[in-house]
């Protein structure tokens, strides 16, 4: 079953942020290797849009690598911070210590 | 624009594999925290299905953390290995050293 065809009962992953040491060279590599578009870029991080997901490339000293999930129960996990783009989220750790962002769906 | 609505011209991310130290406790946490289903699980890794993406939880000593992209040009990046589920892929590194799996789309 293609992921696009799954019923809406499953939560969505909104973005994944991975560590890079140089944003420009990482953006150049990903945009020349894959069909994706640059949604945002500065010296500390960039956001690439793929067909089903946004991929963030982050300098880890300034932005922690993490995975962001959209959850209708986001408020249960902590006080939500409102970001400049209007989204609201909080951060938790999974049992292995990975950073997990939980974003409200409304 | 919701990611589901994007035109098919953008490549898709097929799965993301992140490191965990214990598969059982990670699966228990993710399945109780989010609406996702367990597509596969053994002692060394598990595959969780989310609405738009598969998330693999891997013991890094046995399976390297990576991001897998579906690309119609996968063959350009190396000899493709055929896996048990019929998919074909090769692994490369991005400029920061992150492991990237490139999967054929056919």
N, CA and C atoms of all chains as a GROMACS GRO file, in nm:
protein
  636
    1UNK      N    1   0.086  -0.120   0.000
    1UNK     CA    2   0.000   0.000   0.000
    1UNK      C    3   0.089   0.125   0.000
    2UNK      N    4   0.066   0.211  -0.095
    2UNK     CA    5   0.142   0.336  -0.097
    2UNK      C    6   0.106   0.421   0.024
    3UNK      N    7   0.206   0.493   0.074
    3UNK     CA    8   0.180   0.571   0.195
    3UNK      C    9   0.070   0.675   0.172
    4UNK      N   10   0.059   0.728   0.050
    4UNK     CA   11  -0.044   0.828   0.023
    4UNK      C   12  -0.185   0.775   0.040
    5UNK      N   13  -0.199   0.643   0.026
    5UNK     CA   14  -0.332   0.585   0.026
    5UNK      C   15  -0.380   0.547   0.166
    6UNK      N   16  -0.296   0.566   0.266
    6UNK     CA   17  -0.334   0.521   0.399
    6UNK      C   18  -0.447   0.604   0.456
    7UNK      N   19  -0.533   0.542   0.532
    7UNK     CA   20  -0.643   0.619   0.591
    7UNK      C   21  -0.590   0.725   0.687
    8UNK      N   22  -0.672   0.829   0.707
    8UNK     CA   23  -0.631   0.943   0.786
    8UNK      C   24  -0.618   0.916   0.934
    9UNK      N   25  -0.643   0.792   0.974
    9UNK     CA   26  -0.637   0.760   1.116
    9UNK      C   27  -0.493   0.754   1.166
   10UNK      N   28  -0.395   0.747   1.078
   10UNK     CA   29  -0.255   0.745   1.121
   10UNK      C   30  -0.201   0.887   1.128
   11UNK      N   31  -0.119   0.914   1.230
   11UNK     CA   32  -0.057   1.046   1.241
   11UNK      C   33   0.045   1.065   1.129
   12UNK      N   34   0.071   1.191   1.096
   12UNK     CA   35   0.166   1.226   0.991
   12UNK      C   36   0.297   1.276   1.052
   13UNK      N   37   0.407   1.248   0.982
   13UNK     CA   38   0.536   1.306   1.017
   13UNK      C   39   0.548   1.435   0.936
   14UNK      N   40   0.567   1.547   1.004
   14UNK     CA   41   0.565   1.677   0.936
   14UNK      C   42   0.701   1.710   0.877
   15UNK      N   43   0.807   1.686   0.952
   15UNK     CA   44   0.941   1.705   0.896
   15UNK      C   45   1.041   1.624   0.975
   16UNK      N   46   1.157   1.604   0.914
   16UNK     CA   47   1.271   1.538   0.977
   16UNK      C   48   1.388   1.634   0.964
   17UNK      N   49   1.461   1.657   1.074
   17UNK     CA   50   1.576   1.749   1.072
   17UNK      C   51   1.702   1.668   1.100
   18UNK      N   52   1.795   1.669   1.003
   18UNK     CA   53   1.920   1.596   1.020
   18UNK      C   54   2.038   1.692   1.025
   19UNK      N   55   2.146   1.645   1.090
   19UNK     CA   56   2.264   1.730   1.110
   19UNK      C   57   2.349   1.736   0.984
   20UNK      N   58   2.394   1.855   0.950
   20UNK     CA   59   2.494   1.875   0.844
   20UNK      C   60   2.599   1.971   0.898
   21UNK      N   61   2.716   1.970   0.836
   21UNK     CA   62   2.820   2.062   0.884
   21UNK      C   63   2.826   2.191   0.804
   22UNK      N   64   2.768   2.189   0.684
   22UNK     CA   65   2.765   2.310   0.602
   22UNK      C   66   2.633   2.312   0.525
   23UNK      N   67   2.552   2.414   0.551
   23UNK     CA   68   2.418   2.417   0.492
   23UNK      C   69   2.425   2.431   0.341
   24UNK      N   70   2.509   2.521   0.292
   24UNK     CA   71   2.514   2.544   0.147
   24UNK      C   72   2.551   2.418   0.070
   25UNK      N   73   2.654   2.347   0.115
   25UNK     CA   74   2.696   2.230   0.039
   25UNK      C   75   2.593   2.118   0.050
   26UNK      N   76   2.527   2.108   0.164
   26UNK     CA   77   2.423   2.006   0.179
   26UNK      C   78   2.304   2.038   0.087
   27UNK      N   79   2.261   2.164   0.085
   27UNK     CA   80   2.150   2.201  -0.003
   27UNK      C   81   2.187   2.176  -0.149
   28UNK      N   82   2.310   2.210  -0.185
   28UNK     CA   83   2.353   2.189  -0.324
   28UNK      C   84   2.348   2.041  -0.359
   29UNK      N   85   2.391   1.956  -0.265
   29UNK     CA   86   2.391   1.812  -0.293
   29UNK      C   87   2.250   1.757  -0.303
   30UNK      N   88   2.165   1.789  -0.208
   30UNK     CA   89   2.029   1.733  -0.211
   30UNK      C   90   1.949   1.783  -0.331
   31UNK      N   91   1.965   1.911  -0.366
   31UNK     CA   92   1.885   1.962  -0.478
   31UNK      C   93   1.938   1.915  -0.613
   32UNK      N   94   2.066   1.876  -0.618
   32UNK     CA   95   2.117   1.822  -0.745
   32UNK      C   96   2.098   1.672  -0.752
   33UNK      N   97   2.081   1.606  -0.638
   33UNK     CA   98   2.064   1.460  -0.636
   33UNK      C   99   1.918   1.420  -0.650
   34UNK      N  100   1.827   1.497  -0.590
   34UNK     CA  101   1.685   1.461  -0.588
   34UNK      C  102   1.601   1.576  -0.644
   35UNK      N  103   1.476   1.542  -0.677
   35UNK     CA  104   1.380   1.644  -0.719
   35UNK      C  105   1.312   1.698  -0.593
   36UNK      N  106   1.363   1.811  -0.544
   36UNK     CA  107   1.307   1.875  -0.426
   36UNK      C  108   1.325   2.024  -0.442
   37UNK      N  109   1.255   2.102  -0.360
   37UNK     CA  110   1.265   2.246  -0.370
   37UNK      C  111   1.309   2.305  -0.236
   38UNK      N  112   1.374   2.421  -0.242
   38UNK     CA  113   1.423   2.487  -0.121
   38UNK      C  114   1.314   2.580  -0.069
   39UNK      N  115   1.257   2.545   0.046
   39UNK     CA  116   1.150   2.626   0.105
   39UNK      C  117   1.207   2.737   0.193
   40UNK      N  118   1.328   2.716   0.248
   40UNK     CA  119   1.392   2.816   0.333
   40UNK      C  120   1.540   2.785   0.342
   41UNK      N  121   1.623   2.889   0.355
   41UNK     CA  122   1.766   2.864   0.374
   41UNK      C  123   1.831   2.986   0.438
   42UNK      N  124   1.909   2.962   0.545
   42UNK     CA  125   2.002   3.062   0.594
   42UNK      C  126   2.130   2.989   0.632
   43UNK      N  127   2.221   3.055   0.704
   43UNK     CA  128   2.351   2.992   0.730
   43UNK      C  129   2.343   2.880   0.834
   44UNK      N  130   2.231   2.874   0.909
   44UNK     CA  131   2.223   2.777   1.019
   44UNK      C  132   2.132   2.659   0.989
   45UNK      N  133   2.039   2.675   0.893
   45UNK     CA  134   1.952   2.562   0.856
   45UNK      C  135   1.881   2.590   0.726
   46UNK      N  136   1.830   2.483   0.667
   46UNK     CA  137   1.752   2.494   0.543
   46UNK      C  138   1.637   2.396   0.551
   47UNK      N  139   1.530   2.424   0.475
   47UNK     CA  140   1.415   2.336   0.469
   47UNK      C  141   1.390   2.300   0.323
   48UNK      N  142   1.394   2.170   0.295
   48UNK     CA  143   1.371   2.119   0.160
   48UNK      C  144   1.234   2.051   0.156
   49UNK      N  145   1.158   2.077   0.050
   49UNK     CA  146   1.028   2.014   0.032
   49UNK      C  147   1.041   1.896  -0.062
   50UNK      N  148   1.006   1.778  -0.013
   50UNK     CA  149   0.994   1.658  -0.096
   50UNK      C  150   0.845   1.629  -0.115
   51UNK      N  151   0.815   1.525  -0.192
   51UNK     CA  152   0.676   1.500  -0.228
   51UNK      C  153   0.584   1.475  -0.109
   52UNK      N  154   0.636   1.408  -0.008
   52UNK     CA  155   0.551   1.368   0.104
   52UNK      C  156   0.600   1.420   0.238
   53UNK      N  157   0.708   1.499   0.240
   53UNK     CA  158   0.772   1.532   0.367
   53UNK      C  159   0.865   1.652   0.348
   54UNK      N  160   0.884   1.729   0.452
   54UNK     CA  161   0.986   1.833   0.452
   54UNK      C  162   1.111   1.781   0.522
   55UNK      N  163   1.228   1.806   0.464
   55UNK     CA  164   1.356   1.764   0.522
   55UNK      C  165   1.433   1.889   0.563
   56UNK      N  166   1.463   1.902   0.692
   56UNK     CA  167   1.543   2.014   0.740
   56UNK      C  168   1.688   1.970   0.754
   57UNK      N  169   1.778   2.057   0.710
   57UNK     CA  170   1.923   2.034   0.722
   57UNK      C  171   1.972   2.136   0.823
   58UNK      N  172   2.023   2.090   0.937
   58UNK     CA  173   2.050   2.181   1.048
   58UNK      C  174   2.196   2.171   1.095
   59UNK      N  175   2.250   2.287   1.134
   59UNK     CA  176   2.378   2.289   1.204
   59UNK      C  177   2.346   2.253   1.349
   60UNK      N  178   2.392   2.137   1.397
   60UNK     CA  179   2.339   2.085   1.525
   60UNK      C  180   2.370   2.173   1.645
   61UNK      N  181   2.474   2.255   1.639
   61UNK     CA  182   2.504   2.344   1.751
   61UNK      C  183   2.395   2.450   1.767
   62UNK      N  184   2.319   2.477   1.659
   62UNK     CA  185   2.218   2.583   1.665
   62UNK      C  186   2.076   2.530   1.660
   63UNK      N  187   2.055   2.416   1.597
   63UNK     CA  188   1.921   2.357   1.588
   63UNK      C  189   1.936   2.207   1.609
   64UNK      N  190   1.867   2.150   1.707
   64UNK     CA  191   1.884   2.007   1.732
   64UNK      C  192   1.820   1.922   1.623
   65UNK      N  193   1.888   1.818   1.578
   65UNK     CA  194   1.823   1.721   1.489
   65UNK      C  195   1.702   1.659   1.560
   66UNK      N  196   1.594   1.636   1.486
   66UNK     CA  197   1.474   1.581   1.547
   66UNK      C  198   1.378   1.532   1.440
   67UNK      N  199   1.270   1.467   1.484
   67UNK     CA  200   1.160   1.431   1.396
   67UNK      C  201   1.036   1.497   1.451
   68UNK      N  202   0.957   1.558   1.362
   68UNK     CA  203   0.835   1.629   1.405
   68UNK      C  204   0.712   1.555   1.359
   69UNK      N  205   0.626   1.522   1.455
   69UNK     CA  206   0.501   1.450   1.430
   69UNK      C  207   0.385   1.544   1.452
   70UNK      N  208   0.284   1.536   1.367
   70UNK     CA  209   0.159   1.611   1.386
   70UNK      C  210   0.064   1.524   1.465
   71UNK      N  211   0.020   1.574   1.580
   71UNK     CA  212  -0.066   1.492   1.667
   71UNK      C  213  -0.182   1.576   1.720
   72UNK      N  214  -0.304   1.524   1.707
   72UNK     CA  215  -0.419   1.597   1.761
   72UNK      C  216  -0.415   1.607   1.914
   73UNK      N  217  -0.326   1.528   1.978
   73UNK     CA  218  -0.316   1.534   2.123
   73UNK      C  219  -0.190   1.606   2.171
   74UNK      N  220  -0.137   1.696   2.090
   74UNK     CA  221  -0.008   1.760   2.121
   74UNK      C  222  -0.007   1.825   2.259
   75UNK      N  223  -0.120   1.886   2.298
   75UNK     CA  224  -0.124   1.959   2.425
   75UNK      C  225  -0.095   1.868   2.545
   76UNK      N  226  -0.120   1.739   2.531
   76UNK     CA  227  -0.097   1.647   2.642
   76UNK      C  228   0.050   1.638   2.681
   77UNK      N  229   0.140   1.677   2.588
   77UNK     CA  230   0.283   1.653   2.609
   77UNK      C  231   0.356   1.774   2.666
   78UNK      N  232   0.287   1.885   2.682
   78UNK     CA  233   0.352   2.002   2.740
   78UNK      C  234   0.293   2.129   2.683
   79UNK      N  235   0.337   2.242   2.739
   79UNK     CA  236   0.290   2.371   2.690
   79UNK      C  237   0.342   2.392   2.549
   80UNK      N  238   0.252   2.426   2.458
   80UNK     CA  239   0.290   2.444   2.318
   80UNK      C  240   0.346   2.584   2.294
   81UNK      N  241   0.455   2.591   2.222
   81UNK     CA  242   0.515   2.719   2.182
   81UNK      C  243   0.465   2.754   2.042
   82UNK      N  244   0.420   2.878   2.023
   82UNK     CA  245   0.375   2.922   1.891
   82UNK      C  246   0.494   2.978   1.813
   83UNK      N  247   0.515   2.926   1.694
   83UNK     CA  248   0.628   2.967   1.610
   83UNK      C  249   0.586   3.078   1.514
   84UNK      N  250   0.686   3.136   1.447
   84UNK     CA  251   0.658   3.248   1.358
   84UNK      C  252   0.562   3.214   1.244
   85UNK      N  253   0.564   3.087   1.204
   85UNK     CA  254   0.474   3.048   1.094
   85UNK      C  255   0.336   3.008   1.144
   86UNK      N  256   0.310   3.027   1.272
   86UNK     CA  257   0.177   2.998   1.326
   86UNK      C  258   0.159   2.858   1.380
   87UNK      N  259   0.254   2.768   1.353
   87UNK     CA  260   0.242   2.634   1.407
   87UNK      C  261   0.274   2.636   1.557
   88UNK      N  262   0.221   2.536   1.630
   88UNK     CA  263   0.242   2.525   1.774
   88UNK      C  264   0.295   2.387   1.806
   89UNK      N  265   0.397   2.381   1.892
   89UNK     CA  266   0.458   2.250   1.920
   89UNK      C  267   0.529   2.250   2.054
   90UNK      N  268   0.564   2.128   2.098
   90UNK     CA  269   0.650   2.109   2.214
   90UNK      C  270   0.749   1.998   2.182
   91UNK      N  271   0.857   1.991   2.258
   91UNK     CA  272   0.960   1.888   2.235
   91UNK      C  273   0.962   1.790   2.352
   92UNK      N  274   0.979   1.661   2.318
   92UNK     CA  275   1.000   1.557   2.419
   92UNK      C  276   1.115   1.470   2.370
   93UNK      N  277   1.154   1.373   2.453
   93UNK     CA  278   1.255   1.275   2.413
   93UNK      C  279   1.189   1.138   2.405
   94UNK      N  280   1.230   1.057   2.306
   94UNK     CA  281   1.185   0.918   2.307
   94UNK      C  282   1.273   0.840   2.406
   95UNK      N  283   1.243   0.711   2.432
   95UNK     CA  284   1.320   0.638   2.535
   95UNK      C  285   1.468   0.626   2.503
   96UNK      N  286   1.506   0.640   2.377
   96UNK     CA  287   1.647   0.632   2.339
   96UNK      C  288   1.716   0.768   2.344
   97UNK      N  289   1.641   0.874   2.376
   97UNK     CA  290   1.700   1.007   2.384
   97UNK      C  291   1.690   1.089   2.258
   98UNK      N  292   1.623   1.036   2.154
   98UNK     CA  293   1.602   1.114   2.032
   98UNK      C  294   1.505   1.230   2.059
   99UNK      N  295   1.534   1.347   2.001
   99UNK     CA  296   1.444   1.461   2.016
   99UNK      C  297   1.325   1.445   1.924
  100UNK      N  298   1.207   1.462   1.981
  100UNK     CA  299   1.080   1.446   1.910
  100UNK      C  300   1.000   1.575   1.928
  101UNK      N  301   0.963   1.638   1.815
  101UNK     CA  302   0.876   1.754   1.820
  101UNK      C  303   0.733   1.708   1.797
  102UNK      N  304   0.641   1.753   1.883
  102UNK     CA  305   0.501   1.716   1.867
  102UNK      C  306   0.425   1.843   1.833
  103UNK      N  307   0.370   1.845   1.711
  103UNK     CA  308   0.304   1.965   1.659
  103UNK      C  309   0.152   1.948   1.666
  104UNK      N  310   0.084   2.056   1.703
  104UNK     CA  311  -0.062   2.054   1.701
  104UNK      C  312  -0.109   2.045   1.556
  105UNK      N  313  -0.226   1.987   1.536
  105UNK     CA  314  -0.278   1.970   1.401
  105UNK      C  315  -0.376   2.080   1.362
  106UNK      N  316  -0.413   2.166   1.457
  106UNK     CA  317  -0.509   2.271   1.421
  106UNK      C  318  -0.440   2.404   1.398
  107UNK      N  319   0.053   2.479   0.170
  107UNK     CA  320   0.016   2.362   0.088
  107UNK      C  321   0.049   2.236   0.165
  108UNK      N  322  -0.050   2.148   0.180
  108UNK     CA  323  -0.023   2.022   0.247
  108UNK      C  324   0.068   1.937   0.159
  109UNK      N  325   0.154   1.859   0.225
  109UNK     CA  326   0.250   1.781   0.147
  109UNK      C  327   0.178   1.682   0.055
  110UNK      N  328   0.061   1.633   0.094
  110UNK     CA  329  -0.012   1.539   0.008
  110UNK      C  330  -0.053   1.600  -0.125
  111UNK      N  331  -0.065   1.732  -0.128
  111UNK     CA  332  -0.118   1.798  -0.246
  111UNK      C  333  -0.010   1.835  -0.347
  112UNK      N  334   0.115   1.807  -0.312
  112UNK     CA  335   0.223   1.850  -0.401
  112UNK      C  336   0.225   1.769  -0.529
  113UNK      N  337   0.259   1.834  -0.639
  113UNK     CA  338   0.264   1.761  -0.765
  113UNK      C  339   0.369   1.650  -0.760
  114UNK      N  340   0.346   1.548  -0.842
  114UNK     CA  341   0.431   1.430  -0.842
  114UNK      C  342   0.572   1.454  -0.891
  115UNK      N  343   0.604   1.576  -0.926
  115UNK     CA  344   0.738   1.603  -0.979
  115UNK      C  345   0.844   1.599  -0.870
  116UNK      N  346   0.805   1.605  -0.744
  116UNK     CA  347   0.902   1.598  -0.636
  116UNK      C  348   0.923   1.454  -0.593
  117UNK      N  349   1.050   1.418  -0.565
  117UNK     CA  350   1.079   1.283  -0.516
  117UNK      C  351   1.018   1.263  -0.378
  118UNK      N  352   0.992   1.136  -0.345
  118UNK     CA  353   0.934   1.100  -0.216
  118UNK      C  354   1.041   1.042  -0.124
  119UNK      N  355   1.025   1.067   0.005
  119UNK     CA  356   1.108   1.001   0.106
  119UNK      C  357   1.032   0.875   0.147
  120UNK      N  358   1.098   0.759   0.132
  120UNK     CA  359   1.028   0.632   0.154
  120UNK      C  360   1.029   0.593   0.301
  121UNK      N  361   1.144   0.609   0.368
  121UNK     CA  362   1.148   0.587   0.512
  121UNK      C  363   1.265   0.660   0.573
  122UNK      N  364   1.258   0.676   0.704
  122UNK     CA  365   1.366   0.734   0.784
  122UNK      C  366   1.399   0.633   0.892
  123UNK      N  367   1.528   0.602   0.910
  123UNK     CA  368   1.570   0.505   1.013
  123UNK      C  369   1.652   0.578   1.118
  124UNK      N  370   1.603   0.575   1.243
  124UNK     CA  371   1.673   0.643   1.353
  124UNK      C  372   1.722   0.541   1.455
  125UNK      N  373   1.828   0.578   1.525
  125UNK     CA  374   1.892   0.488   1.622
  125UNK      C  375   1.812   0.482   1.752
  126UNK      N  376   1.794   0.360   1.803
  126UNK     CA  377   1.740   0.340   1.937
  126UNK      C  378   1.828   0.236   2.007
  127UNK      N  379   1.819   0.233   2.141
  127UNK     CA  380   1.902   0.135   2.212
  127UNK      C  381   1.824   0.008   2.246
  128UNK      N  382   1.692   0.016   2.242
  128UNK     CA  383   1.610  -0.102   2.271
  128UNK      C  384   1.484  -0.094   2.184
  129UNK      N  385   1.468  -0.192   2.097
  129UNK     CA  386   1.360  -0.187   2.000
  129UNK      C  387   1.224  -0.196   2.069
  130UNK      N  388   1.209  -0.288   2.163
  130UNK     CA  389   1.079  -0.306   2.228
  130UNK      C  390   1.030  -0.181   2.298
  131UNK      N  391   1.120  -0.117   2.374
  131UNK     CA  392   1.074   0.000   2.448
  131UNK      C  393   1.047   0.117   2.354
  132UNK      N  394   1.124   0.126   2.245
  132UNK     CA  395   1.098   0.233   2.148
  132UNK      C  396   0.964   0.211   2.078
  133UNK      N  397   0.937   0.088   2.036
  133UNK     CA  398   0.810   0.059   1.970
  133UNK      C  399   0.694   0.087   2.065
  134UNK      N  400   0.710   0.048   2.192
  134UNK     CA  401   0.604   0.072   2.289
  134UNK      C  402   0.576   0.221   2.304
  135UNK      N  403   0.683   0.301   2.306
  135UNK     CA  404   0.666   0.445   2.322
  135UNK      C  405   0.599   0.508   2.200
  136UNK      N  406   0.650   0.477   2.082
  136UNK     CA  407   0.594   0.539   1.961
  136UNK      C  408   0.448   0.497   1.938
  137UNK      N  409   0.417   0.370   1.962
  137UNK     CA  410   0.280   0.326   1.935
  137UNK      C  411   0.182   0.376   2.042
  138UNK      N  412   0.232   0.408   2.161
  138UNK     CA  413   0.140   0.462   2.262
  138UNK      C  414   0.133   0.614   2.253
  139UNK      N  415   0.234   0.677   2.192
  139UNK     CA  416   0.236   0.823   2.180
  139UNK      C  417   0.164   0.872   2.056
  140UNK      N  418   0.178   0.798   1.945
  140UNK     CA  419   0.121   0.841   1.816
  140UNK      C  420   0.031   0.733   1.759
  141UNK      N  421  -0.051   0.772   1.662
  141UNK     CA  422  -0.133   0.676   1.588
  141UNK      C  423  -0.050   0.622   1.473
  142UNK      N  424   0.010   0.506   1.495
  142UNK     CA  425   0.091   0.441   1.393
  142UNK      C  426   0.076   0.291   1.411
  143UNK      N  427   0.117   0.216   1.310
  143UNK     CA  428   0.104   0.070   1.318
  143UNK      C  429   0.242   0.006   1.301
  144UNK      N  430   0.258  -0.113   1.358
  144UNK     CA  431   0.386  -0.185   1.351
  144UNK      C  432   0.382  -0.274   1.227
  145UNK      N  433   0.464  -0.240   1.128
  145UNK     CA  434   0.468  -0.318   1.004
  145UNK      C  435   0.566  -0.435   1.016
  146UNK      N  436   0.668  -0.421   1.102
  146UNK     CA  437   0.767  -0.528   1.121
  146UNK      C  438   0.838  -0.503   1.253
  147UNK      N  439   0.881  -0.612   1.320
  147UNK     CA  440   0.960  -0.595   1.443
  147UNK      C  441   1.038  -0.722   1.472
  148UNK      N  442   1.168  -0.705   1.496
  148UNK     CA  443   1.247  -0.813   1.557
  148UNK      C  444   1.338  -0.747   1.660
  149UNK      N  445   1.438  -0.818   1.711
  149UNK     CA  446   1.519  -0.763   1.819
  149UNK      C  447   1.614  -0.654   1.772
  150UNK      N  448   1.638  -0.645   1.639
  150UNK     CA  449   1.739  -0.551   1.589
  150UNK      C  450   1.680  -0.428   1.522
  151UNK      N  451   1.553  -0.438   1.479
  151UNK     CA  452   1.489  -0.320   1.419
  151UNK      C  453   1.339  -0.340   1.410
  152UNK      N  454   1.269  -0.228   1.389
  152UNK     CA  455   1.124  -0.231   1.369
  152UNK      C  456   1.088  -0.127   1.266
  153UNK      N  457   0.974  -0.149   1.201
  153UNK     CA  458   0.925  -0.054   1.102
  153UNK      C  459   0.785  -0.010   1.141
  154UNK      N  460   0.768   0.120   1.159
  154UNK     CA  461   0.638   0.176   1.197
  154UNK      C  462   0.580   0.251   1.077
  155UNK      N  463   0.451   0.231   1.052
  155UNK     CA  464   0.383   0.300   0.943
  155UNK      C  465   0.308   0.421   0.998
  156UNK      N  466   0.346   0.539   0.949
  156UNK     CA  467   0.272   0.662   0.978
  156UNK      C  468   0.193   0.701   0.852
  157UNK      N  469   0.115   0.807   0.861
  157UNK     CA  470   0.027   0.841   0.750
  157UNK      C  471   0.097   0.867   0.619
  158UNK      N  472   0.214   0.929   0.625
  158UNK     CA  473   0.282   0.968   0.502
  158UNK      C  474   0.421   0.909   0.489
  159UNK      N  475   0.465   0.825   0.582
  159UNK     CA  476   0.606   0.785   0.586
  159UNK      C  477   0.621   0.664   0.675
  160UNK      N  478   0.719   0.579   0.646
  160UNK     CA  479   0.757   0.471   0.735
  160UNK      C  480   0.875   0.515   0.821
  161UNK      N  481   0.870   0.486   0.951
  161UNK     CA  482   0.977   0.519   1.043
  161UNK      C  483   1.040   0.389   1.093
  162UNK      N  484   1.170   0.370   1.065
  162UNK     CA  485   1.241   0.253   1.114
  162UNK      C  486   1.315   0.289   1.241
  163UNK      N  487   1.309   0.200   1.340
  163UNK     CA  488   1.382   0.214   1.466
  163UNK      C  489   1.489   0.106   1.464
  164UNK      N  490   1.617   0.147   1.466
  164UNK     CA  491   1.724   0.050   1.442
  164UNK      C  492   1.828   0.052   1.554
  165UNK      N  493   1.880  -0.068   1.583
  165UNK     CA  494   1.997  -0.079   1.670
  165UNK      C  495   2.117  -0.046   1.581
  166UNK      N  496   2.185   0.066   1.606
  166UNK     CA  497   2.282   0.116   1.507
  166UNK      C  498   2.399   0.022   1.481
  167UNK      N  499   2.432  -0.065   1.576
  167UNK     CA  500   2.542  -0.158   1.553
  167UNK      C  501   2.506  -0.259   1.444
  168UNK      N  502   2.376  -0.277   1.420
  168UNK     CA  503   2.334  -0.378   1.324
  168UNK      C  504   2.272  -0.320   1.197
  169UNK      N  505   2.211  -0.200   1.209
  169UNK     CA  506   2.150  -0.137   1.092
  169UNK      C  507   2.183   0.012   1.100
  170UNK      N  508   2.247   0.068   1.000
  170UNK     CA  509   2.284   0.210   1.010
  170UNK      C  510   2.163   0.302   0.998
  171UNK      N  511   2.155   0.403   1.084
  171UNK     CA  512   2.052   0.506   1.065
  171UNK      C  513   2.069   0.572   0.927
  172UNK      N  514   1.959   0.603   0.860
  172UNK     CA  515   1.967   0.662   0.727
  172UNK      C  516   1.831   0.719   0.687
  173UNK      N  517   1.831   0.790   0.574
  173UNK     CA  518   1.707   0.833   0.511
  173UNK      C  519   1.701   0.771   0.373
  174UNK      N  520   1.585   0.717   0.336
  174UNK     CA  521   1.570   0.650   0.206
  174UNK      C  522   1.481   0.733   0.115
  175UNK      N  523   1.534   0.767  -0.001
  175UNK     CA  524   1.462   0.846  -0.101
  175UNK      C  525   1.429   0.756  -0.219
  176UNK      N  526   1.310   0.773  -0.274
  176UNK     CA  527   1.273   0.702  -0.398
  176UNK      C  528   1.308   0.793  -0.515
  177UNK      N  529   1.393   0.741  -0.605
  177UNK     CA  530   1.440   0.824  -0.716
  177UNK      C  531   1.435   0.745  -0.846
  178UNK      N  532   1.374   0.804  -0.950
  178UNK     CA  533   1.372   0.734  -1.079
  178UNK      C  534   1.512   0.718  -1.139
  179UNK      N  535   1.611   0.790  -1.086
  179UNK     CA  536   1.748   0.780  -1.136
  179UNK      C  537   1.839   0.701  -1.044
  180UNK      N  538   1.784   0.610  -0.963
  180UNK     CA  539   1.863   0.539  -0.862
  180UNK      C  540   1.985   0.468  -0.922
  181UNK      N  541   1.969   0.412  -1.041
  181UNK     CA  542   2.079   0.336  -1.101
  181UNK      C  543   2.204   0.420  -1.122
  182UNK      N  544   2.187   0.550  -1.136
  182UNK     CA  545   2.303   0.638  -1.158
  182UNK      C  546   2.398   0.638  -1.039
  183UNK      N  547   2.350   0.597  -0.921
  183UNK     CA  548   2.429   0.613  -0.799
  183UNK      C  549   2.505   0.488  -0.758
  184UNK      N  550   2.488   0.380  -0.834
  184UNK     CA  551   2.561   0.257  -0.801
  184UNK      C  552   2.479   0.135  -0.836
  185UNK      N  553   2.542   0.019  -0.822
  185UNK     CA  554   2.472  -0.106  -0.849
  185UNK      C  555   2.363  -0.126  -0.744
  186UNK      N  556   2.242  -0.153  -0.789
  186UNK     CA  557   2.130  -0.168  -0.696
  186UNK      C  558   2.125  -0.310  -0.641
  187UNK      N  559   2.104  -0.319  -0.510
  187UNK     CA  560   2.086  -0.448  -0.444
  187UNK      C  561   1.936  -0.476  -0.433
  188UNK      N  562   1.895  -0.598  -0.468
  188UNK     CA  563   1.754  -0.635  -0.455
  188UNK      C  564   1.729  -0.694  -0.317
  189UNK      N  565   1.632  -0.638  -0.245
  189UNK     CA  566   1.601  -0.683  -0.109
  189UNK      C  567   1.490  -0.787  -0.110
  190UNK      N  568   1.469  -0.849   0.006
  190UNK     CA  569   1.370  -0.957   0.015
  190UNK      C  570   1.230  -0.914  -0.024
  191UNK      N  571   1.199  -0.785  -0.002
  191UNK     CA  572   1.064  -0.738  -0.036
  191UNK      C  573   1.053  -0.692  -0.182
  192UNK      N  574   1.160  -0.715  -0.260
  192UNK     CA  575   1.155  -0.682  -0.402
  192UNK      C  576   1.204  -0.543  -0.436
  193UNK      N  577   1.223  -0.457  -0.335
  193UNK     CA  578   1.274  -0.324  -0.365
  193UNK      C  579   1.423  -0.332  -0.399
  194UNK      N  580   1.471  -0.232  -0.473
  194UNK     CA  581   1.611  -0.227  -0.513
  194UNK      C  582   1.669  -0.092  -0.473
  195UNK      N  583   1.792  -0.095  -0.418
  195UNK     CA  584   1.849   0.031  -0.371
  195UNK      C  585   2.000   0.025  -0.363
  196UNK      N  586   2.059   0.144  -0.344
  196UNK     CA  587   2.202   0.154  -0.315
  196UNK      C  588   2.220   0.262  -0.208
  197UNK      N  589   2.333   0.261  -0.142
  197UNK     CA  590   2.360   0.358  -0.036
  197UNK      C  591   2.472   0.453  -0.078
  198UNK      N  592   2.455   0.581  -0.046
  198UNK     CA  593   2.561   0.680  -0.067
  198UNK      C  594   2.570   0.765   0.060
  199UNK      N  595   2.666   0.856   0.065
  199UNK     CA  596   2.677   0.950   0.176
  199UNK      C  597   2.650   1.091   0.125
  200UNK      N  598   2.582   1.173   0.204
  200UNK     CA  599   2.570   1.313   0.168
  200UNK      C  600   2.699   1.385   0.210
  201UNK      N  601   2.718   1.512   0.175
  201UNK     CA  602   2.846   1.579   0.205
  201UNK      C  603   2.880   1.584   0.354
  202UNK      N  604   2.779   1.572   0.441
  202UNK     CA  605   2.805   1.574   0.585
  202UNK      C  606   2.831   1.436   0.641
  203UNK      N  607   2.824   1.332   0.556
  203UNK     CA  608   2.850   1.197   0.602
  203UNK      C  609   2.726   1.119   0.644
  204UNK      N  610   2.608   1.178   0.629
  204UNK     CA  611   2.485   1.105   0.658
  204UNK      C  612   2.463   0.994   0.556
  205UNK      N  613   2.417   0.878   0.601
  205UNK     CA  614   2.386   0.768   0.510
  205UNK      C  615   2.253   0.794   0.440
  206UNK      N  616   2.256   0.780   0.308
  206UNK     CA  617   2.139   0.804   0.224
  206UNK      C  618   2.115   0.680   0.139
  207UNK      N  619   1.995   0.622   0.149
  207UNK     CA  620   1.957   0.509   0.064
  207UNK      C  621   1.879   0.565  -0.054
  208UNK      N  622   1.917   0.522  -0.174
  208UNK     CA  623   1.846   0.566  -0.294
  208UNK      C  624   1.776   0.444  -0.352
  209UNK      N  625   1.643   0.448  -0.352
  209UNK     CA  626   1.561   0.334  -0.394
  209UNK      C  627   1.506   0.357  -0.534
  210UNK      N  628   1.506   0.252  -0.614
  210UNK     CA  629   1.443   0.260  -0.746
  210UNK      C  630   1.293   0.276  -0.728
  211UNK      N  631   1.228   0.341  -0.824
  211UNK     CA  632   1.084   0.366  -0.814
  211UNK      C  633   1.002   0.263  -0.890
  212UNK      N  634   1.067   0.174  -0.966
  212UNK     CA  635   0.990   0.075  -1.043
  212UNK      C  636   0.990  -0.061  -0.976
   0.00000   0.00000   0.00000
